[in-house]
Amino acid sequence: MSDQHALPGTTRPFAISTPAKRPAYAVGPDTYSFVMTGKDTAGAYAVIDMLVPPGGGPMPHAHEFEEMFYVLEGEVEAFCHDARTTVAAGAAINIPGWAPHVFKNLSATVPARMFCVVAKAGLEEQFAEIGIPVATRTTPPPPPDPAKQAEMAKKMPAIAARYNAKILPPDTFDHLMTAAELAIVKLANGK
């Protein structure tokens, strides 16, 4: 590029992510692998490869950043404010900053895989703090330990606050699920 010096400058090199070098964490029943982190993007965004087993998904929450999910395989139910929608393979959904939300894989048998993009980055750091390191993006989490789950539930509000997020009551979206769907979620969480 001949007029390269006329461009605004950066000394930051491009970032490359290969599957063998991506850190992966078990977070609840899910496995999350970091495709691009805030360290790769100067904090602008992060990309997380999420494997969500039947009944999987996070606890209800809200955070300051935008969050987009692109479903690659299977489907998830997304809950935001007081609405519910199915997000199937090939579809994407954006969750606005500070919107109360959760996603759940309510299939009894089919895992879901999706890419999550957050802008600004930071969610991956929270997952690294609360998750259990695992070998790969498809490594299942260890069996649930009720004592460790209870300990983490007590710590989560303070951890979330450090990442400009808030944990909501576990039953926030239960009124939008059937009894059978709630049973699938409970089973995935060892209850």
ZITALIN-V712420 format. One record per backbone hydrogen bond with DSSP energy under -0.5 kcal/mol. CO is the residue of the C=O (numbers start at 1). NH is the residue of the N-H. E is the energy in kcal/mol with one decimal. If there is no record, write none. Layout:
CO;NH;E, CO;NH;E
//
This chain:
1;4;-1.1, 3;6;-1.8, 4;7;-1.4, 18;21;-1.7, 19;22;-1.2, 23;34;-2.5, 24;134;-2.3, 25;27;-0.6, 25;32;-3.1, 26;28;-0.5, 26;132;-2.2, 27;30;-1.9, 30;27;-2.0, 31;51;-2.9, 32;25;-2.9, 33;35;-0.8, 33;49;-3.3, 36;47;-2.4, 37;40;-0.9, 37;41;-1.2, 38;42;-0.5, 38;43;-2.5, 41;44;-1.7, 43;121;-1.8, 46;118;-2.3, 47;35;-2.0, 47;36;-1.6, 48;50;-0.6, 48;116;-2.9, 49;33;-2.8, 50;52;-0.6, 50;114;-2.2, 51;31;-2.2, 51;53;-0.6, 52;112;-2.9, 53;56;-2.9, 56;105;-2.4, 60;168;-2.5, 61;101;-2.7, 62;166;-3.0, 63;98;-4.8, 66;119;-1.8, 67;95;-3.6, 68;117;-2.8, 69;71;-0.5, 69;93;-2.2, 70;115;-2.6, 71;90;-3.3, 73;113;-2.1, 74;89;-1.1, 76;78;-0.5, 76;87;-3.1, 77;104;-2.3, 78;85;-2.2, 79;102;-1.8, 80;83;-2.3, 83;80;-1.9, 85;78;-3.0, 86;88;-0.6, 87;76;-2.1, 88;91;-2.4, 91;71;-2.4, 93;69;-2.7, 94;96;-0.6, 95;67;-1.9, 96;99;-1.8, 100;81;-2.5, 101;61;-2.4, 102;79;-3.0, 104;77;-3.4, 104;106;-0.9, 105;55;-3.3, 109;111;-0.6, 112;52;-3.3, 113;72;-2.7, 113;73;-1.9, 114;50;-3.4, 115;70;-2.7, 116;48;-2.9, 117;68;-2.8, 118;46;-1.9, 119;66;-1.6, 122;126;-1.8, 123;127;-2.5, 124;128;-2.1, 125;129;-1.8, 126;130;-2.3, 127;131;-2.6, 131;133;-0.5, 132;26;-3.0, 134;24;-0.6, 136;139;-1.2, 144;146;-0.6, 145;149;-2.8, 146;150;-2.2, 147;151;-2.1, 148;152;-2.6, 149;153;-2.4, 150;154;-1.5, 151;155;-1.5, 152;156;-2.3, 153;157;-0.6, 155;158;-0.6, 155;159;-2.2, 156;160;-3.3, 157;161;-2.0, 158;162;-1.5, 159;163;-0.8, 160;163;-1.2, 160;165;-1.8, 161;164;-1.6, 164;64;-2.0, 166;62;-1.9, 169;172;-2.0, 171;174;-1.1, 173;176;-2.1, 174;177;-2.0, 178;182;-2.4, 179;183;-1.8, 180;184;-1.6, 181;185;-2.0, 182;186;-2.4, 183;187;-2.2, 184;188;-1.9, 185;189;-1.4, 186;191;-2.8, 187;190;-1.6
//
